[in-house]
């Protein structure tokens, strides 16, 4: 294979790979469990590559490396010889951008932005972005769960699943009442975990807003 062809192949990898690194790190560390289609992931990765490489070249220009044409991108990495330190810097920067993206995902910044937009756009506010399960429990502080065997458990909402698969919910300070009992009984456990087949109905007993106002 000609040297020029090898350089073009390496350049293509250098330009495309950063976005995949950034996206993979962000999705992995941000614990995005909702299934993302391959095409959507590909589009996001390529778009991220464009952003990361543009930012990288912009930083190089601030440090005196002029890039006035697309063809000069190859010269950046191969003049006067192959410069692995720049490739390493680009990969490291891509991983860093992925960590930043993971922080934003874990902090639910995308949800906050989405809520901000929806508050300013007229429309049907009874429709949730994904499903009532997530939208309702996101505001809940204390819930009551009716199980498949007719028992009722009340407790503080600790966590709930949001991967679109099996519904799971964990409660703290749980109190149980079976069909044969007259009142509730303290479970005496730190955390109670309920799985999809056990959950028949969920009632929000107290919301986060109410809980905060009573403190």
C-alpha positions in Angstrom: 0.0 0.0 0.0 1.4 3.5 -0.9 2.5 5.7 1.9 -0.1 8.3 1.0 -2.8 5.8 1.3 -1.6 4.7 4.8 -1.5 8.3 5.9 -5.0 8.9 4.6 -6.2 5.8 6.5 -4.6 6.9 9.7 -6.0 10.4 9.3 -9.5 9.0 8.8 -9.1 7.0 12.0 -7.7 9.9 13.9 -10.6 12.1 12.8 -13.4 9.6 13.4 -12.3 7.6 16.5 -12.4 10.5 19.0 -16.2 10.8 18.8 -16.7 7.1 19.4 -14.3 7.3 22.5 -16.2 10.2 23.9 -19.6 8.7 23.3 -18.6 5.3 24.8 -17.1 6.8 27.9 -20.1 9.1 28.5 -22.6 6.3 28.0 -20.7 3.9 30.1 -19.8 6.1 33.1 -23.1 8.0 32.8 -24.9 4.6 33.2 -27.2 5.0 30.2 -29.0 1.7 30.3 -31.8 2.6 27.9 -31.1 0.7 24.7 -29.7 3.0 22.0 -30.0 1.9 18.3 -26.8 1.3 16.4 -27.7 4.0 13.9 -28.4 6.6 16.5 -25.2 5.7 18.3 -23.3 6.0 15.0 -24.8 9.4 14.2 -24.1 10.7 17.7 -20.5 9.4 17.6 -19.8 11.0 14.2 -21.3 14.3 15.3 -19.2 14.1 18.5 -16.1 13.5 16.4 -16.7 16.6 14.4 -17.0 18.6 17.6 -14.0 17.1 19.4 -11.7 17.4 16.4 -12.8 21.0 15.7 -12.1 21.9 19.3 -8.7 20.1 19.2 -7.7 22.0 16.0 -9.0 25.2 17.5 -6.7 24.8 20.5 -3.8 24.0 18.2 -4.4 27.2 16.3 -4.4 29.2 19.5 -0.9 27.7 20.1 0.4 28.8 16.7 -0.5 25.9 14.4 -2.4 27.3 11.4 -5.1 25.2 9.7 -6.6 27.1 6.8 -7.8 24.2 4.7 -9.1 20.7 5.1 -6.1 19.3 3.4 -3.8 20.8 6.0 -5.3 18.6 8.7 -3.1 15.8 7.4 0.0 18.0 7.7 -0.8 18.7 11.4 -0.3 15.0 12.3 2.3 14.1 9.7 4.6 17.1 9.4 7.6 17.0 9.5 6.9 13.4 10.6 4.2 11.4 12.3 3.4 13.1 15.6 2.1 10.4 18.0 2.0 13.0 20.9 -0.8 14.9 19.1 -2.8 11.7 18.6 -2.3 10.8 22.3 -3.4 14.3 23.2 -6.5 14.0 21.0 -7.4 10.6 22.5 -6.9 11.8 26.0 -9.0 14.9 25.3 -11.7 12.7 23.8 -11.8 10.6 27.0 -11.9 13.8 29.1 -14.9 15.0 27.1 -16.5 11.6 27.7 -16.1 12.0 31.4 -17.6 15.5 31.3 -20.5 14.1 29.3 -21.0 11.3 31.9 -21.1 13.9 34.7 -23.8 15.8 32.8 -25.8 12.6 32.2 -25.5 11.5 35.8 -26.6 14.9 37.0 -29.7 14.7 34.8 -28.8 18.0 33.1 -30.5 16.8 29.9 -33.7 16.3 31.8 -33.4 19.8 33.4 -32.9 21.3 30.0 -35.8 19.4 28.6 -38.1 20.4 31.4 -37.0 24.1 30.9 -38.0 23.8 27.2 -41.3 22.1 27.9 -42.3 24.8 30.5 -42.0 27.4 27.8 -43.7 25.6 25.0 -47.5 25.3 25.0 -48.8 21.8 24.8 -50.3 18.8 26.6 -48.5 18.7 30.0 -50.1 15.3 30.9 -47.9 13.6 28.4 -44.6 12.3 29.9 -41.4 12.2 27.8 -41.0 8.5 28.2 -43.7 6.8 30.3 -45.8 7.5 33.4 -43.6 5.1 35.5 -40.6 7.3 35.2 -42.4 10.6 35.2 -44.4 9.9 38.3 -41.8 8.3 40.5 -39.3 11.0 39.6 -41.3 13.4 41.9 -42.2 10.8 44.6 -40.7 10.7 48.1 -42.9 8.1 49.7 -45.0 5.4 47.9 -47.4 2.6 48.5 -47.1 -0.6 46.5 -49.8 -3.2 46.0 -48.1 -6.6 45.4 -49.3 -9.5 43.3 -50.3 -11.5 46.4 -52.5 -8.6 47.7 -50.1 -7.3 50.3 -49.4 -3.6 50.7 -46.0 -2.0 51.5 -45.3 1.6 52.3 -41.9 3.2 52.3 -39.6 5.9 51.2 -38.6 5.7 47.6 -34.9 5.0 47.3 -34.5 3.9 43.7 -36.5 2.8 40.7 -35.5 1.3 37.4 -35.5 3.4 34.2 -34.1 1.1 31.6 -37.4 0.4 30.0 -37.2 -3.3 30.8 -38.3 -5.0 34.1 -39.8 -2.6 36.6 -37.9 -2.6 39.9 -38.3 -0.4 42.9 -36.5 -0.2 46.3 -38.0 1.2 49.5 -36.5 2.3 52.8 -38.3 2.1 56.2 -40.8 -0.3 54.7 -44.0 -1.2 56.5 -46.0 -4.2 55.3 -49.7 -5.1 55.6 -50.9 -8.5 54.3 -54.6 -9.3 53.5 -54.9 -11.0 56.9 -53.5 -8.1 58.9 -55.5 -5.2 60.4 -52.6 -2.7 60.4 -49.1 -2.2 59.1 -46.1 -3.8 60.5 -42.5 -2.5 60.4 -40.5 -4.8 58.2 -37.3 -4.2 60.3 -35.2 -4.0 57.1 -33.0 -1.2 55.7 -34.1 -1.7 52.1 -36.9 -3.6 50.5 -36.5 -4.5 46.8 -39.6 -5.3 44.7 -39.4 -6.8 41.2 -41.7 -6.3 38.2 -43.9 -9.4 38.8 -44.5 -8.4 42.4 -45.7 -4.9 41.5 -49.4 -4.5 40.7 -50.0 -0.9 41.6 -48.1 2.1 42.9 -49.6 5.0 44.8 -47.6 8.2 45.6 -48.2 8.9 49.3 -45.9 12.0 49.4 -44.0 14.0 46.9 -40.5 15.4 47.2 -41.9 18.9 47.2 -44.3 18.2 50.1 -41.5 16.4 52.0 -39.2 19.3 51.7 -41.8 21.8 52.7 -42.5 19.9 55.9 -38.9 19.9 57.0 
